[in-house]
Amino acid sequence: GADVVIQHISSGISVDLVRTYKKMGAKLHAEATPHHFTLTEEAAIEKGTLAKMNPPLRTEDDVEAIKEGLRDGTIDCIVTDHAPHHRDEKNCEFGAAKNGIVGFETSLGLGIEYLVKTGVLTMSELVEKMSLNPSRILGISKGSLSVGKSADITIFNPDKEWIVDINKFNSKSKNSPYDGYKLSGKPEYVLVGGKIKLNRGEIM
């Protein structure tokens, strides 16, 4: 009777297993990260420790299976897997490096660029998987603009293109393999409880 969430789906086999058990009626949910639907294991050759994840990046077939899982509802949520690390924890041999990347600042842009623009998800579906669905699964009153809900809102222009520059991250950590990538939909305003916490003033 428990609600079970399978975290960080990274392989096609995992997508198939979740899909099968959901069809059998299990109270099962799954989530995936942007790096697992945008990058393959080849990134580890190009980006080195910046592409070291847990679970690791996999094949192109796995990436496509995750996209299909997101499209057909097998995977309910998209999460950042935000894992900031000090430069020295990544600037070392691959086996000794810490796992993970800075995920907050690129998650929306990657979702728009690799899922919405390619027709895998609609914008509404992307927003649901990044906000409403996680809230429902966790049983918290978030992810909605309904009257009486907390005014936790991100405002962005989905058509505005931007280049990822790790040196401009708000995060003190810069461990991202996406430096130099062109994405769309950079957050311009972030409100928490109705109060502006981020104001780049560049929405137009």
matplotlib code that plots the C-alpha trace (Angstrom):
import matplotlib.pyplot as plt

x = [0.0, 3.0, 3.6, 7.0, 9.1, 12.0, 14.6, 16.9, 15.7, 18.7, 18.2, 15.6, 15.3, 14.2, 11.6, 10.2, 10.0, 8.2, 5.8, 5.0, 4.4, 2.2, 0.1, -0.3, -1.7, 1.3, 1.4, 4.6, 6.1, 9.4, 11.5, 14.3, 17.0, 17.8, 21.3, 19.8, 17.6, 20.2, 23.6, 25.1, 28.2, 30.1, 30.0, 32.3, 35.0, 34.5, 33.6, 35.6, 34.5, 31.9, 29.9, 30.4, 27.0, 25.2, 23.6, 26.0, 25.2, 24.3, 23.6, 21.6, 19.0, 18.6, 18.2, 15.5, 13.8, 13.7, 12.2, 9.5, 8.9, 8.4, 6.1, 3.8, 3.6, 5.7, 8.0, 6.0, 8.6, 11.7, 14.1, 17.3, 19.5, 21.3, 24.7, 27.1, 30.8, 33.9, 36.2, 38.8, 36.3, 35.9, 39.4, 41.0, 41.1, 37.8, 37.5, 38.2, 35.8, 32.5, 29.3, 26.8, 26.4, 24.8, 21.3, 19.0, 20.1, 19.9, 17.0, 14.2, 16.3, 17.2, 13.6, 12.4, 15.3, 15.3, 11.7, 9.3, 11.1, 11.5, 7.8, 8.4, 6.3, 4.1, 5.0, 2.2, 3.4, 6.9, 5.6, 3.5, 6.5, 8.7, 6.2, 2.6, 3.3, 6.1, 3.8, 1.0, 3.2, 4.7, 1.3, 2.2, 0.1, 2.4, 2.7, -0.5, -1.6, -5.0, -6.5, -5.1, -2.0, 1.5, 2.7, 5.9, 6.3, 9.0, 8.5, 10.3, 10.1, 10.1, 11.4, 14.3, 17.6, 20.6, 24.1, 25.0, 27.9, 28.9, 30.7, 27.4, 25.7, 24.1, 25.5, 28.9, 29.7, 30.4, 30.4, 28.2, 28.9, 26.5, 28.9, 28.5, 25.2, 22.5, 19.1, 15.8, 13.6, 16.0, 14.2, 14.0, 11.9, 11.4, 8.8, 8.7, 5.6, 4.7, 8.1, 10.6, 13.8, 15.4, 15.0, 17.1, 14.9, 15.5, 12.1, 11.6]
y = [0.0, 2.3, 5.0, 4.2, 6.6, 5.3, 8.0, 9.0, 6.6, 6.2, 3.1, 1.7, -1.4, 0.7, 2.5, -0.8, -2.2, 0.9, 0.8, -2.8, -2.5, 0.6, -1.3, -4.0, -1.3, -0.6, 2.7, 3.5, 6.7, 7.6, 10.6, 11.4, 14.1, 16.5, 14.9, 11.5, 12.7, 15.0, 13.3, 9.9, 8.2, 9.9, 13.1, 11.5, 11.4, 15.1, 16.6, 14.3, 14.4, 17.1, 14.2, 11.8, 11.0, 8.5, 6.7, 7.1, 8.4, 5.6, 5.0, 6.9, 4.1, 4.7, 8.4, 7.8, 5.3, 7.9, 10.5, 8.0, 7.3, 11.0, 11.2, 8.4, 9.2, 6.3, 8.8, 11.3, 13.9, 15.7, 16.6, 18.6, 16.2, 19.4, 18.3, 21.2, 20.4, 22.4, 22.7, 20.4, 17.6, 17.5, 18.6, 15.2, 11.7, 10.3, 7.5, 9.9, 12.6, 13.3, 12.4, 15.0, 18.4, 21.8, 21.2, 24.1, 26.7, 24.6, 22.2, 24.4, 25.3, 21.7, 20.6, 23.2, 22.6, 18.8, 18.0, 20.8, 22.0, 18.4, 17.5, 15.0, 17.1, 20.2, 23.2, 22.3, 18.8, 19.9, 22.3, 19.5, 17.1, 19.8, 21.2, 19.9, 16.1, 16.2, 18.1, 15.7, 12.7, 14.3, 15.4, 19.1, 22.0, 23.3, 23.4, 25.3, 28.9, 28.2, 30.7, 30.2, 28.4, 29.7, 32.1, 30.2, 31.2, 31.2, 33.6, 33.0, 33.7, 30.2, 31.6, 33.6, 31.8, 32.0, 30.6, 28.7, 30.4, 28.7, 31.9, 33.6, 30.9, 32.0, 28.8, 29.1, 25.8, 25.6, 21.8, 21.7, 19.9, 22.3, 25.3, 26.9, 25.1, 27.2, 26.8, 28.5, 29.8, 31.2, 32.1, 35.9, 36.2, 33.8, 34.4, 32.5, 33.1, 36.1, 37.8, 38.3, 36.3, 36.6, 39.6, 39.6, 42.2, 40.7, 39.0, 40.8]
z = [0.0, 0.1, -2.5, -4.0, -6.0, -8.1, -8.3, -11.1, -13.8, -16.2, -18.3, -20.7, -18.6, -15.6, -17.7, -18.9, -15.3, -14.0, -17.0, -16.4, -12.7, -13.2, -15.6, -12.9, -10.6, -8.3, -6.5, -8.3, -9.4, -11.2, -11.8, -14.2, -14.4, -17.3, -17.6, -18.2, -21.0, -22.6, -22.3, -23.1, -21.7, -24.5, -22.5, -19.9, -22.6, -23.6, -20.2, -17.9, -14.2, -15.0, -16.5, -13.7, -12.2, -10.0, -11.7, -14.6, -18.0, -20.4, -24.1, -26.7, -26.6, -22.9, -23.4, -26.0, -23.7, -20.9, -23.3, -24.2, -20.5, -20.0, -23.0, -22.1, -18.4, -17.1, -15.6, -13.5, -12.5, -13.6, -10.9, -10.9, -8.9, -7.8, -6.5, -6.1, -5.4, -4.8, -7.8, -6.1, -5.7, -9.5, -10.6, -10.0, -11.5, -12.6, -10.0, -7.1, -8.3, -6.6, -8.4, -9.7, -11.2, -10.4, -11.7, -10.6, -13.1, -16.3, -15.6, -17.1, -20.2, -20.8, -20.5, -23.0, -25.4, -25.4, -24.6, -25.6, -28.7, -29.9, -29.3, -26.5, -24.1, -24.3, -22.1, -19.8, -19.4, -18.7, -16.0, -14.5, -14.3, -12.7, -10.2, -9.9, -10.1, -7.4, -5.2, -5.6, -4.9, -1.8, -0.6, -0.3, -1.5, -4.1, -7.9, -8.7, -9.3, -7.7, -5.2, -1.7, -2.8, -2.0, -4.6, -5.5, -9.1, -11.8, -14.7, -17.9, -21.6, -23.3, -26.6, -25.2, -26.0, -23.7, -23.5, -20.3, -18.6, -15.4, -14.3, -14.1, -12.0, -8.7, -7.2, -5.7, -7.4, -11.1, -11.8, -14.9, -18.2, -20.0, -20.1, -23.6, -24.4, -26.1, -24.3, -24.1, -21.2, -18.7, -15.4, -15.1, -11.9, -9.0, -6.3, -3.1, -1.0, -3.2, -2.6, -5.4, -4.7, -8.2, -10.5, -13.6, -15.2, -18.7, -19.4, -22.7]

ax = plt.figure().add_subplot(projection="3d")
ax.plot(x, y, z, "-o")
ax.set_aspect("equal")
plt.show()
